[in-house]
Amino acid sequence: MIRSVSLDLGGTLLTEVPPRFEIYASEARREGFDVDAARMKGLMRGAHARLPRELDGAFRYSDPWFERFIAEIFAVDLGLGAERLPEVTERLFERFESPTSFRLFPGVERLLEGLRALDLRVGVLSNWSARLPRVLAAVGLDGAFDFVVCSALDRVEKPDPRAFLLAAERAGVLPSELCHAGDRVDLDGAAREAGCEFVHVRHPGAVDTTMDPGPRSGDHVASAAGLVALLDRITERVR
């Protein structure tokens, strides 16, 4: 029986406005570099691929890791001077705490109400920076969840099955009693490897970057309302 739901954050509950690579490109242009969004996207992917998950003891998406990530892009790739790097880094950090940088997908508040009506424990499980609690507060979701698993704080990230097992532990349920919903089949779909249920959330216009969904595809929904309806059916099957 499903007793708890964990929700991915970015791409599932909210989206960045504008997208992250456009924000980084804007900062680069502010520093005098001729960088459009497409080029910045490539630079960001390259820096992400070069950096290990743990960097001098700092887990991916922690502040020290992001400082190195920003340095790889702006100092190494673009040639920004060392005297300018701290200010650029601080501006980017501040940008990703601002409520103007994020937008909830339509129906998220009703989604949370609907999940509560099903008597489910609800949490967030996200590969996110240590700013996750502040982001939730910025979009009005502070205190809306029974538990939170944040990769930078908990030092475990999807698709590692341990991330889902930790979510189940914090929810106080068995892995088989947890359903995880997210937009990335390659990351969120690993819930099944931990013995959990999985629902693939694809908002209209979203692009699925998964190369081979394989056995992780799961049920699909295209809206917050669709997720509530699906979970209602799932819980009804086992009542």
MIDOSE-1310 file (N, C-alpha, C; in nm, 2 decimals, decimal comma, always signed):
residues 239
mirs	+0,08/-0,12/+0,00/+0,00/+0,00/+0,00/+0,09/+0,13/+0,00; +0,06/+0,22/-0,09/+0,13/+0,34/-0,09/+0,09/+0,43/+0,03; +0,19/+0,47/+0,11/+0,16/+0,55/+0,23/+0,24/+0,68/+0,22; +0,33/+0,70/+0,13/+0,40/+0,82/+0,12/+0,44/+0,85/-0,03
vsld	+0,46/+0,98/-0,06/+0,50/+1,02/-0,19/+0,62/+1,12/-0,17; +0,73/+1,09/-0,25/+0,84/+1,19/-0,26/+0,83/+1,25/-0,39; +0,86/+1,38/-0,39/+0,85/+1,46/-0,52/+0,98/+1,52/-0,55; +1,02/+1,51/-0,68/+1,14/+1,58/-0,73/+1,10/+1,73/-0,73
lggt	+1,20/+1,82/-0,73/+1,17/+1,96/-0,72/+1,18/+2,02/-0,86; +1,30/+2,05/-0,92/+1,32/+2,11/-1,05/+1,26/+2,02/-1,16; +1,17/+2,08/-1,24/+1,11/+2,01/-1,35/+0,99/+1,93/-1,31; +0,96/+1,92/-1,18/+0,84/+1,85/-1,13/+0,75/+1,95/-1,06
llte	+0,80/+2,02/-0,96/+0,72/+2,11/-0,88/+0,74/+2,25/-0,93; +0,86/+2,28/-0,98/+0,89/+2,42/-1,02/+0,99/+2,42/-1,14; +1,00/+2,54/-1,20/+1,10/+2,55/-1,31/+1,18/+2,68/-1,29; +1,30/+2,69/-1,34/+1,37/+2,82/-1,33/+1,33/+2,91/-1,44
vppr	+1,32/+3,04/-1,40/+1,28/+3,15/-1,49/+1,38/+3,26/-1,49; +1,46/+3,28/-1,59/+1,47/+3,20/-1,71/+1,56/+3,08/-1,68; +1,58/+2,99/-1,77/+1,66/+2,87/-1,75/+1,80/+2,90/-1,70; +1,86/+2,81/-1,62/+1,99/+2,84/-1,56/+2,09/+2,88/-1,65
feiy	+2,10/+2,82/-1,77/+2,21/+2,86/-1,86/+2,19/+3,00/-1,92; +2,07/+3,05/-1,93/+2,04/+3,18/-1,97/+2,09/+3,28/-1,86; +2,07/+3,24/-1,73/+2,11/+3,33/-1,62/+2,26/+3,34/-1,62; +2,33/+3,23/-1,64/+2,48/+3,23/-1,65/+2,53/+3,31/-1,77
asea	+2,46/+3,29/-1,88/+2,50/+3,37/-2,00/+2,49/+3,52/-1,98; +2,38/+3,56/-1,91/+2,36/+3,70/-1,88/+2,47/+3,75/-1,79; +2,51/+3,67/-1,69/+2,62/+3,72/-1,61/+2,75/+3,73/-1,69; +2,78/+3,64/-1,78/+2,90/+3,64/-1,87/+2,90/+3,77/-1,95
rreg	+2,78/+3,80/-2,01/+2,77/+3,92/-2,09/+2,79/+4,05/-2,00; +2,75/+4,04/-1,88/+2,76/+4,15/-1,79/+2,91/+4,18/-1,77; +2,99/+4,07/-1,77/+3,14/+4,08/-1,75/+3,21/+4,11/-1,88; +3,14/+4,13/-1,99/+3,20/+4,17/-2,12/+3,23/+4,05/-2,22
fdvd	+3,18/+3,93/-2,19/+3,20/+3,82/-2,28/+3,08/+3,80/-2,37; +3,11/+3,77/-2,50/+3,01/+3,75/-2,60/+2,97/+3,61/-2,59; +2,87/+3,58/-2,50/+2,83/+3,44/-2,48/+2,68/+3,43/-2,49; +2,62/+3,35/-2,58/+2,48/+3,34/-2,59/+2,44/+3,21/-2,51
aarm	+2,31/+3,19/-2,50/+2,26/+3,08/-2,41/+2,30/+2,95/-2,46; +2,31/+2,93/-2,59/+2,35/+2,80/-2,64/+2,49/+2,76/-2,61; +2,58/+2,86/-2,62/+2,72/+2,84/-2,59/+2,74/+2,81/-2,44; +2,67/+2,89/-2,36/+2,68/+2,87/-2,21/+2,63/+2,74/-2,17
kglm	+2,52/+2,69/-2,24/+2,47/+2,56/-2,20/+2,58/+2,45/-2,22; +2,66/+2,46/-2,33/+2,77/+2,37/-2,36/+2,88/+2,39/-2,26; +2,91/+2,51/-2,22/+3,01/+2,53/-2,12/+2,97/+2,47/-1,98; +2,85/+2,48/-1,95/+2,80/+2,43/-1,82/+2,80/+2,28/-1,82
rgah	+2,76/+2,22/-1,93/+2,77/+2,07/-1,94/+2,91/+2,02/-1,93; +3,00/+2,10/-2,00/+3,14/+2,05/-1,99/+3,20/+2,06/-1,85; +3,17/+2,17/-1,78/+3,22/+2,19/-1,65/+3,16/+2,08/-1,55; +3,03/+2,05/-1,57/+2,97/+1,95/-1,49/+3,03/+1,82/-1,51
arlp	+3,07/+1,78/-1,63/+3,13/+1,66/-1,67/+3,27/+1,65/-1,61; +3,34/+1,76/-1,61/+3,48/+1,75/-1,56/+3,49/+1,74/-1,41; +3,39/+1,79/-1,34/+3,41/+1,79/-1,19/+3,35/+1,66/-1,13; +3,42/+1,61/-1,03/+3,38/+1,48/-0,97/+3,26/+1,51/-0,88
reld	+3,20/+1,40/-0,83/+3,08/+1,42/-0,74/+3,13/+1,48/-0,61; +3,25/+1,44/-0,56/+3,30/+1,49/-0,44/+3,43/+1,56/-0,47; +3,44/+1,69/-0,43/+3,56/+1,77/-0,46/+3,62/+1,82/-0,33; +3,73/+1,77/-0,29/+3,80/+1,81/-0,17/+3,70/+1,80/-0,05
gafr	+3,62/+1,69/-0,05/+3,53/+1,67/+0,06/+3,39/+1,73/+0,05; +3,38/+1,82/-0,06/+3,25/+1,89/-0,08/+3,17/+1,81/-0,18; +3,04/+1,78/-0,14/+2,96/+1,70/-0,23/+2,90/+1,79/-0,34; +2,87/+1,72/-0,45/+2,81/+1,79/-0,56/+2,69/+1,88/-0,52
ysdp	+2,69/+2,00/-0,57/+2,59/+2,11/-0,55/+2,60/+2,18/-0,41; +2,70/+2,14/-0,33/+2,73/+2,22/-0,21/+2,79/+2,35/-0,26; +2,79/+2,45/-0,17/+2,85/+2,58/-0,21/+2,99/+2,57/-0,26; +3,08/+2,50/-0,19/+3,22/+2,49/-0,24/+3,23/+2,42/-0,37
wfer	+3,14/+2,32/-0,40/+3,14/+2,26/-0,53/+3,09/+2,36/-0,64; +2,99/+2,43/-0,61/+2,94/+2,53/-0,70/+3,04/+2,64/-0,73; +3,12/+2,68/-0,62/+3,22/+2,78/-0,64/+3,32/+2,73/-0,75; +3,36/+2,61/-0,74/+3,45/+2,55/-0,84/+3,39/+2,54/-0,97
fiae	+3,26/+2,50/-0,98/+3,19/+2,49/-1,10/+3,18/+2,63/-1,17; +3,15/+2,73/-1,10/+3,15/+2,87/-1,16/+3,29/+2,91/-1,20; +3,39/+2,88/-1,12/+3,52/+2,91/-1,16/+3,57/+2,84/-1,29; +3,52/+2,71/-1,31/+3,56/+2,64/-1,43/+3,50/+2,71/-1,55
ifav	+3,38/+2,76/-1,54/+3,31/+2,83/-1,65/+3,37/+2,96/-1,68; +3,37/+3,05/-1,57/+3,40/+3,19/-1,59/+3,56/+3,21/-1,60; +3,63/+3,14/-1,51/+3,78/+3,17/-1,51/+3,85/+3,08/-1,61; +3,82/+2,95/-1,61/+3,90/+2,86/-1,69/+3,86/+2,87/-1,84
dlgl	+3,72/+2,86/-1,86/+3,67/+2,86/-2,00/+3,67/+3,00/-2,06; +3,62/+3,10/-1,99/+3,61/+3,23/-2,04/+3,72/+3,33/-2,01; +3,80/+3,30/-1,91/+3,92/+3,38/-1,88/+3,89/+3,50/-1,79; +3,78/+3,49/-1,71/+3,75/+3,60/-1,62/+3,87/+3,61/-1,52
gaer	+3,90/+3,74/-1,49/+4,01/+3,76/-1,39/+3,97/+3,72/-1,25; +4,07/+3,68/-1,17/+4,05/+3,63/-1,04/+3,99/+3,74/-0,95; +4,01/+3,86/-0,98/+3,96/+3,97/-0,89/+3,81/+3,99/-0,92; +3,75/+3,94/-1,03/+3,61/+3,95/-1,06/+3,53/+3,83/-1,02
lpev	+3,60/+3,72/-1,00/+3,53/+3,59/-0,98/+3,44/+3,59/-0,85; +3,49/+3,64/-0,74/+3,41/+3,64/-0,62/+3,27/+3,71/-0,63; +3,28/+3,82/-0,70/+3,15/+3,90/-0,72/+3,05/+3,83/-0,81; +3,10/+3,77/-0,91/+3,02/+3,69/-1,01/+2,96/+3,58/-0,93
terl	+3,04/+3,51/-0,85/+2,99/+3,39/-0,78/+2,88/+3,43/-0,68; +2,90/+3,54/-0,61/+2,80/+3,59/-0,51/+2,67/+3,63/-0,58; +2,68/+3,69/-0,70/+2,56/+3,73/-0,77/+2,48/+3,61/-0,81; +2,55/+3,51/-0,86/+2,48/+3,38/-0,90/+2,42/+3,31/-0,78
ferf	+2,49/+3,31/-0,67/+2,43/+3,25/-0,55/+2,30/+3,32/-0,50; +2,31/+3,45/-0,51/+2,19/+3,53/-0,47/+2,08/+3,51/-0,56; +2,11/+3,50/-0,69/+2,01/+3,48/-0,79/+1,93/+3,36/-0,77; +1,99/+3,25/-0,72/+1,92/+3,12/-0,71/+1,87/+3,11/-0,57
espt	+1,85/+3,22/-0,49/+1,77/+3,22/-0,37/+1,65/+3,31/-0,39; +1,65/+3,38/-0,50/+1,54/+3,48/-0,52/+1,42/+3,42/-0,57; +1,30/+3,46/-0,52/+1,17/+3,40/-0,56/+1,14/+3,43/-0,71; +1,21/+3,53/-0,76/+1,18/+3,57/-0,90/+1,25/+3,47/-1,00
sfrl	+1,34/+3,39/-0,95/+1,41/+3,29/-1,03/+1,34/+3,16/-1,05; +1,23/+3,14/-0,98/+1,15/+3,02/-0,99/+1,00/+3,04/-1,01; +0,94/+2,94/-1,07/+0,80/+2,95/-1,09/+0,74/+2,81/-1,07; +0,64/+2,80/-0,98/+0,57/+2,68/-0,96/+0,49/+2,64/-1,08
fpgv	+0,49/+2,51/-1,11/+0,41/+2,46/-1,22/+0,26/+2,48/-1,18; +0,17/+2,50/-1,27/+0,03/+2,51/-1,24/-0,03/+2,39/-1,16; -0,10/+2,42/-1,05/-0,17/+2,32/-0,98/-0,09/+2,26/-0,87; +0,03/+2,31/-0,84/+0,12/+2,25/-0,73/+0,05/+2,25/-0,60
erll	-0,01/+2,37/-0,56/-0,07/+2,38/-0,43/-0,19/+2,28/-0,42; -0,27/+2,27/-0,53/-0,38/+2,17/-0,53/-0,32/+2,03/-0,52; -0,21/+2,01/-0,58/-0,14/+1,87/-0,58/-0,12/+1,84/-0,43; -0,05/+1,93/-0,36/-0,02/+1,90/-0,22/-0,15/+1,88/-0,14
eglr	-0,25/+1,96/-0,16/-0,38/+1,94/-0,09/-0,44/+1,80/-0,12; -0,43/+1,76/-0,25/-0,48/+1,64/-0,29/-0,41/+1,52/-0,23; -0,28/+1,53/-0,22/-0,20/+1,42/-0,16/-0,23/+1,41/-0,01; -0,25/+1,52/+0,05/-0,29/+1,52/+0,19/-0,43/+1,46/+0,21
aldl	-0,52/+1,48/+0,12/-0,65/+1,43/+0,12/-0,65/+1,27/+0,11; -0,54/+1,22/+0,05/-0,53/+1,08/+0,04/-0,46/+1,02/+0,16; -0,43/+1,11/+0,26/-0,37/+1,07/+0,38/-0,23/+1,01/+0,36; -0,15/+1,08/+0,27/-0,02/+1,04/+0,24/+0,08/+1,13/+0,30
rvgv	+0,19/+1,08/+0,35/+0,31/+1,16/+0,39/+0,38/+1,21/+0,27; +0,41/+1,34/+0,26/+0,46/+1,40/+0,14/+0,59/+1,46/+0,17; +0,69/+1,44/+0,08/+0,82/+1,50/+0,09/+0,88/+1,54/-0,04; +1,00/+1,60/-0,03/+1,08/+1,64/-0,15/+1,21/+1,55/-0,15
lsnw	+1,24/+1,50/-0,26/+1,37/+1,43/-0,28/+1,43/+1,48/-0,41; +1,54/+1,56/-0,39/+1,59/+1,63/-0,50/+1,74/+1,64/-0,50; +1,80/+1,63/-0,62/+1,94/+1,66/-0,64/+1,95/+1,81/-0,65; +1,99/+1,87/-0,53/+1,98/+2,02/-0,52/+2,09/+2,07/-0,43
sarl	+2,11/+2,20/-0,44/+2,21/+2,26/-0,35/+2,16/+2,27/-0,21; +2,25/+2,31/-0,12/+2,21/+2,33/+0,02/+2,11/+2,44/+0,04; +2,08/+2,52/-0,07/+1,98/+2,62/-0,06/+1,84/+2,57/-0,08; +1,82/+2,45/-0,09/+1,68/+2,39/-0,11/+1,58/+2,44/-0,01
prvl	+1,61/+2,44/+0,12/+1,51/+2,49/+0,22/+1,47/+2,64/+0,19; +1,57/+2,72/+0,15/+1,55/+2,86/+0,12/+1,47/+2,88/-0,01; +1,49/+2,79/-0,10/+1,41/+2,79/-0,23/+1,27/+2,76/-0,20; +1,24/+2,66/-0,12/+1,11/+2,62/-0,08/+1,04/+2,74/-0,01
aavg	+1,11/+2,81/+0,07/+1,05/+2,92/+0,14/+1,02/+3,03/+0,04; +1,11/+3,05/-0,06/+1,10/+3,16/-0,15/+0,97/+3,14/-0,24; +0,93/+3,02/-0,27/+0,82/+2,99/-0,35/+0,69/+2,96/-0,27; +0,70/+2,98/-0,14/+0,58/+2,96/-0,06/+0,55/+2,82/-0,01
ldga	+0,65/+2,73/-0,02/+0,63/+2,59/+0,02/+0,71/+2,56/+0,15; +0,75/+2,66/+0,22/+0,82/+2,64/+0,35/+0,72/+2,57/+0,44; +0,76/+2,45/+0,50/+0,67/+2,38/+0,59/+0,56/+2,30/+0,53; +0,57/+2,29/+0,39/+0,46/+2,21/+0,32/+0,49/+2,06/+0,32
fdfv	+0,61/+2,02/+0,36/+0,64/+1,88/+0,35/+0,68/+1,81/+0,48; +0,65/+1,68/+0,49/+0,68/+1,60/+0,61/+0,83/+1,57/+0,62; +0,90/+1,56/+0,50/+1,04/+1,53/+0,50/+1,11/+1,59/+0,38; +1,24/+1,61/+0,39/+1,31/+1,66/+0,27/+1,44/+1,58/+0,26
vcsa	+1,48/+1,53/+0,14/+1,61/+1,47/+0,12/+1,67/+1,56/+0,01; +1,78/+1,62/+0,05/+1,86/+1,71/-0,04/+2,00/+1,66/-0,06; +2,03/+1,64/-0,19/+2,16/+1,57/-0,22/+2,28/+1,64/-0,16; +2,29/+1,77/-0,17/+2,40/+1,84/-0,11/+2,42/+1,83/+0,04
ldrv	+2,30/+1,82/+0,11/+2,30/+1,82/+0,25/+2,32/+1,67/+0,30; +2,26/+1,58/+0,23/+2,26/+1,44/+0,27/+2,36/+1,35/+0,21; +2,44/+1,41/+0,11/+2,55/+1,35/+0,05/+2,51/+1,22/-0,02; +2,40/+1,22/-0,08/+2,36/+1,10/-0,16/+2,26/+1,16/-0,27
ekpd	+2,28/+1,11/-0,39/+2,20/+1,17/-0,50/+2,14/+1,06/-0,59; +2,02/+1,10/-0,65/+1,96/+1,01/-0,75/+2,06/+1,00/-0,86; +2,08/+0,88/-0,93/+2,00/+0,76/-0,92/+2,04/+0,66/-0,81; +2,12/+0,70/-0,72/+2,17/+0,60/-0,62/+2,04/+0,56/-0,54
praf	+2,02/+0,43/-0,53/+1,90/+0,38/-0,46/+1,89/+0,42/-0,32; +2,01/+0,45/-0,26/+2,01/+0,49/-0,12/+1,94/+0,62/-0,10; +1,93/+0,71/-0,20/+1,85/+0,83/-0,18/+1,70/+0,80/-0,16; +1,65/+0,70/-0,23/+1,51/+0,67/-0,21/+1,49/+0,59/-0,08
llaa	+1,58/+0,51/-0,04/+1,57/+0,44/+0,09/+1,57/+0,54/+0,20; +1,65/+0,65/+0,19/+1,66/+0,75/+0,29/+1,52/+0,83/+0,29; +1,46/+0,85/+0,18/+1,33/+0,92/+0,18/+1,23/+0,83/+0,25; +1,23/+0,70/+0,22/+1,14/+0,61/+0,29/+1,16/+0,61/+0,44
erag	+1,28/+0,61/+0,48/+1,32/+0,61/+0,62/+1,26/+0,74/+0,69; +1,28/+0,85/+0,62/+1,23/+0,97/+0,68/+1,08/+0,99/+0,68; +1,02/+0,92/+0,59/+0,87/+0,92/+0,58/+0,82/+0,82/+0,68; +0,90/+0,73/+0,73/+0,85/+0,63/+0,83/+0,78/+0,52/+0,76
vlps	+0,81/+0,48/+0,64/+0,74/+0,38/+0,56/+0,85/+0,28/+0,50; +0,80/+0,17/+0,46/+0,88/+0,07/+0,39/+0,91/+0,13/+0,24; +1,02/+0,09/+0,18/+1,04/+0,13/+0,04/+0,92/+0,10/-0,05; +0,86/-0,02/-0,03/+0,75/-0,06/-0,12/+0,63/+0,03/-0,09
elch	+0,63/+0,11/+0,02/+0,51/+0,20/+0,05/+0,54/+0,34/+0,00; +0,65/+0,36/-0,07/+0,68/+0,50/-0,11/+0,67/+0,50/-0,27; +0,61/+0,61/-0,31/+0,60/+0,64/-0,46/+0,68/+0,77/-0,48; +0,77/+0,76/-0,58/+0,85/+0,88/-0,61/+0,80/+0,93/-0,75
agdr	+0,78/+1,06/-0,76/+0,74/+1,13/-0,88/+0,85/+1,23/-0,93; +0,89/+1,22/-1,05/+0,99/+1,31/-1,10/+0,99/+1,31/-1,25; +1,06/+1,41/-1,31/+1,06/+1,43/-1,45/+1,18/+1,36/-1,52; +1,28/+1,32/-1,45/+1,39/+1,25/-1,51/+1,39/+1,10/-1,49
vdld	+1,36/+1,03/-1,60/+1,35/+0,89/-1,60/+1,49/+0,83/-1,56; +1,60/+0,89/-1,61/+1,73/+0,83/-1,58/+1,77/+0,85/-1,43; +1,71/+0,95/-1,37/+1,75/+0,98/-1,22/+1,63/+0,93/-1,13; +1,51/+0,99/-1,15/+1,40/+0,95/-1,07/+1,35/+0,81/-1,09
gaar	+1,37/+0,76/-1,21/+1,32/+0,62/-1,24/+1,39/+0,52/-1,16; +1,51/+0,55/-1,10/+1,58/+0,45/-1,02/+1,51/+0,42/-0,89; +1,40/+0,49/-0,86/+1,32/+0,45/-0,74/+1,29/+0,31/-0,74; +1,26/+0,25/-0,86/+1,22/+0,11/-0,87/+1,33/+0,02/-0,83
eagc	+1,46/+0,06/-0,84/+1,57/-0,02/-0,80/+1,58/-0,03/-0,65; +1,52/+0,07/-0,58/+1,51/+0,07/-0,44/+1,38/+0,00/-0,38; +1,30/-0,05/-0,48/+1,18/-0,12/-0,44/+1,06/-0,03/-0,42; +1,07/+0,10/-0,47/+0,96/+0,20/-0,46/+0,88/+0,20/-0,59
efvh	+0,77/+0,26/-0,59/+0,69/+0,29/-0,71/+0,75/+0,42/-0,78; +0,72/+0,43/-0,90/+0,77/+0,55/-0,98/+0,67/+0,60/-1,07; +0,65/+0,74/-1,07/+0,56/+0,80/-1,17/+0,64/+0,91/-1,24; +0,64/+0,90/-1,37/+0,71/+1,00/-1,46/+0,62/+1,12/-1,49
vrhp	+0,67/+1,23/-1,44/+0,59/+1,36/-1,46/+0,65/+1,43/-1,58; +0,57/+1,46/-1,68/+0,61/+1,54/-1,80/+0,52/+1,65/-1,82; +0,56/+1,77/-1,78/+0,47/+1,89/-1,80/+0,47/+1,92/-1,95; +0,37/+1,98/-2,00/+0,36/+2,02/-2,14/+0,48/+2,10/-2,19
gavd	+0,54/+2,06/-2,30/+0,66/+2,13/-2,35/+0,79/+2,09/-2,29; +0,79/+2,00/-2,19/+0,91/+1,95/-2,13/+0,98/+1,86/-2,23; +1,11/+1,86/-2,22/+1,19/+1,77/-2,31/+1,25/+1,66/-2,22; +1,23/+1,53/-2,26/+1,28/+1,42/-2,19/+1,42/+1,39/-2,25
ttmd	+1,52/+1,40/-2,17/+1,66/+1,39/-2,22/+1,71/+1,24/-2,20; +1,63/+1,15/-2,15/+1,67/+1,02/-2,13/+1,69/+0,95/-2,27; +1,80/+0,88/-2,28/+1,84/+0,81/-2,40/+1,76/+0,67/-2,41; +1,76/+0,60/-2,29/+1,70/+0,47/-2,30/+1,62/+0,45/-2,17
pgpr	+1,49/+0,48/-2,16/+1,41/+0,46/-2,04/+1,41/+0,32/-1,99; +1,41/+0,22/-2,08/+1,42/+0,08/-2,04/+1,31/+0,05/-1,94; +1,34/-0,03/-1,84/+1,23/-0,08/-1,75/+1,19/+0,03/-1,64; +1,25/+0,15/-1,65/+1,22/+0,25/-1,55/+1,11/+0,34/-1,59
sgdh	+1,04/+0,32/-1,70/+0,95/+0,42/-1,76/+0,84/+0,46/-1,66; +0,78/+0,36/-1,60/+0,67/+0,38/-1,50/+0,55/+0,44/-1,56; +0,45/+0,48/-1,47/+0,33/+0,55/-1,52/+0,37/+0,69/-1,56; +0,29/+0,75/-1,65/+0,32/+0,89/-1,69/+0,20/+0,98/-1,66
vasa	+0,23/+1,10/-1,62/+0,13/+1,20/-1,60/+0,18/+1,33/-1,66; +0,09/+1,43/-1,69/+0,14/+1,55/-1,76/+0,10/+1,67/-1,68; +0,05/+1,65/-1,55/+0,01/+1,77/-1,47/+0,00/+1,73/-1,33; +0,00/+1,83/-1,24/-0,02/+1,80/-1,10/-0,15/+1,73/-1,07
aglv	-0,25/+1,77/-1,14/-0,38/+1,71/-1,12/-0,38/+1,56/-1,16; -0,31/+1,53/-1,27/-0,30/+1,40/-1,32/-0,22/+1,31/-1,22; -0,12/+1,37/-1,15/-0,05/+1,29/-1,05/-0,14/+1,25/-0,93; -0,22/+1,34/-0,88/-0,32/+1,31/-0,78/-0,41/+1,20/-0,82
alld	-0,47/+1,21/-0,94/-0,56/+1,11/-0,99/-0,49/+0,97/-1,00; -0,37/+0,97/-1,05/-0,30/+0,84/-1,06/-0,27/+0,78/-0,93; -0,23/+0,86/-0,83/-0,20/+0,81/-0,70/-0,32/+0,76/-0,63; -0,43/+0,83/-0,66/-0,56/+0,78/-0,60/-0,59/+0,64/-0,65
rite	-0,57/+0,62/-0,78/-0,59/+0,49/-0,84/-0,49/+0,38/-0,78; -0,37/+0,42/-0,77/-0,27/+0,33/-0,71/-0,30/+0,29/-0,57; -0,34/+0,39/-0,49/-0,38/+0,35/-0,35/-0,51/+0,28/-0,34; -0,60/+0,30/-0,44/-0,73/+0,23/-0,44/-0,70/+0,09/-0,47
rvr	-0,60/+0,06/-0,56/-0,58/-0,08/-0,60/-0,54/-0,17/-0,48; -0,48/-0,11/-0,38/-0,42/-0,19/-0,27/-0,50/-0,17/-0,14; -0,61/-0,10/-0,14/-0,68/-0,08/-0,02/-0,75/-0,20/+0,02
